[in-house]
Amino acid sequence: MVYNFNGKNIRIPDAEIEKNMKLLQLTKEEAIELWLDDNDYTENAEAAELTAKAKENKINHEAKSDKKRKTAKRERKPDEEKENLIKILENALKNAGISAEITNKSKIIEFSIGNNAYKLDLIKKRAKKE
């Protein structure tokens, strides 16, 4: 539907007018006025006041809480198999005349050969699901 408002021809969807008439039990003129208010063709004092209040009370998504979050400390179970493998690697490197240092007893061993430094990270793969 084309509606003439203050000398301007405005295209208003008929379905929107009919929907507002049925849902809100409005007359056709009231439904048109509601559509004009909602689409900022007219000024509504109440809507302007509510918009101003909403802007004053805007949500700060970066707000920080005063309470400190508790983080759970994860206890890892010792893996004796990995610890034994790291010790075997350390002994093998030492027997070959290479100085080795265990930086994590069940995971990492570091050593150097000449000017080059190396780091071995032992990773245990999970069993495949069947």
ABEGO torsion letter per residue (X at the ends): XBBBBGGBBBBBBAAAAAAAAAAAGBBAAAAAAAAAAAAGABBBAAAAAAAAAAAAABBBAABBBABBBBBBBBBBBBBAAAAAAAAAAAAAAAAAGBBBBBABAAABBBBBBEABBBBBBBBBBBBBBX
